[in-house]
Amino acid sequence: MENSHLMILALTDGKAGHETQTKGIITLLNNGNQYEVQWLKIYKVSKLTKHILKAFLPIVSPKWALGFYLDTVQLQVLQSDCALLVSAGGETLLPNALLKKYFQQQGKATKNVIATSLRGIPACYFDAVFTIDDKYKNQKPFIYYPIAPNKQLTFQLEHRVQQAKQNLDCMEQKALIILIGADTKTSKIGTSSEWIEWIKYLALNYPDWKILISTSRRTPEAFEKDLQQAFTRNPQIALTLVNHGQQCDIADYIYAADLIICSPESTSMISEALVSEKKVLIPVFKSSVFDKELENYLAKFEQERWLSKVYIDKMAGLIGVVEKITPQKHRMNLLDQFKNI
């Protein structure tokens, strides 16, 4: 990388959920494509090491401390002109703050952005802290928005939609995308038989729609087998069963969607769908159970009419429910929040 180009340095702990947020923030900060982007994967350190570094953060040598997180080759990147430093997730908190301190000592005006709870580290170590917690609204250096930036965020949305529809061969059809996760310890998404019965209803009542279904890594194999037995021979329905070794481009699925149905616990998928400005339905079956945190999460978006829960046992049709949903240009709202960094 040439030092003459300004750079965004992105830290990752290797977790997909954190990387998607980092990619979204980079899209916002680099919407003019004025920066080169360099990714660094950090090493995981012990709890004791983190505790010591955190305690001595004001006085510790940042270059020495960064040796716990980066190898010698990675440390060479620090010689470049880094304009912005971006990361998400708790494991990146300390290295983010240490890198900021290191660049300051080198006389570089690097600004750093973090997307995670601070876990006791003072906010003054960061130029911007993104949060979805509204108690930090209008408090610098916090940037509040109810939906986190993610990899689906794009300023070429119309092009991405057309490309996705072309890739999925549904240019002349409406696409119904169904994303199914799994039960958690405190919430239940509905049984496989309930999902199958409802999907059959949708296929019967919307025969001109192309239905694309994807499970996740967390979906039980037994659940996937039930879906396979029910829909393998249905030409209207395309199945991607992740735990059966199948893959699909989820980004294309979301961009191509005219309507997305998502299991309630998949909050990252819900966020990606909303950022893509899609209409989102959350099914509620007789066996569904939402814990209080999840209920509050969904209620906030439902109040804004960004999505809607649909109670399957009381449903007469989707049209009335879907018409009440009003997708927002979250990309522009987020860009406005990040414009002063």
C-alpha positions, 0 to 999 in steps of 0.5 A: 500500500502506498503511503501517499494514499489515506487509509481506513484501518479496519480491525476484526476479531474474525466474528461475522456479526462484528465484521458486518458492522465494521463494513457498514461503518466503512461504507458510510465513512468512505462513501466518496471512495476517497480512502484505501481500506486495510484489514487487520485481524487481531489475536485474542488475548487472555482475560488477565492480559486484557485486565492489565492493559485496561488498568494501565491504558493511560500509561502503557506504551501502545506499540509494546501493548499492540504486540499482544494483538498484532504480529510483526508484519501487521505492525508494519502497516502502522507506518502508513498514513491512517486517517480513520480507524474502525472496528466493532466488538468487545475484543477490538476495544483495547487495540482500537484505543491503543492504535489511536494512542500510537498514531497520536504519539506519531503526530498523526491526526487519526480518528477512531470509531468503535461499535460496541459497549465500552466495558469500563473504558472511558469514551474519551479514548474514541472519537466516535462510539456507535450505539443502538442504546437510546440513552446515549442519544445526543451525547458526544462522542456517542452516535445513536441510531436504532439500527447498526450499520452493516454490510448490506448498506450501499449507496448503489442500492438500485443497481444492487437490487437489479443485479441480485434479481438477475443473479437469482433469475427473478427479474420478471417475478416478485421474490419472497425471501424466508430466513429461518434461524433457530430457537435460543435459550429464551425465545422460540421461533415456532416448530418446523410443522408450523413453518411448513404449514404457513409456507404452503399457504403462502405458495398456494395464495401467491403462486406467481411469487418465487419463494427462496428459503434459507436456514442458518448455521444454527438451524437444527438438522431435523428442522432442515430435513422437515423442510426438505421433505416438504418442499424439495419437489416444489418448483416454486420454492428454492431451498438452501439448507446450510447444515446440509452443506448448501450455500447461497448469497444472502446479500443477493437474497435480501437485495432481490426481495420484494418481501422478507419473512425472518425468524424473530431471533435473527436480529442481525438479519432483520437489521440487514433487511431494514438497512436494505430498505425492505419490508419485513414480516416477523411470524408469530406462531402458537408455539412462539415465545419472545423474551422481553429483550427481543419483544422490546427490540421488535416493538421499537421497529414495529412502532416506527412501521419499519416491520410488522409481526404477523400472528399466523393463527389470526391472519386473513391475508398479507396484503393489509399487513404489508401495506402498513410497513414503510421502509426508510432510507436508513443509509441516508439517516446513518450517513447524516449521523456519521457526517461530522466524524 
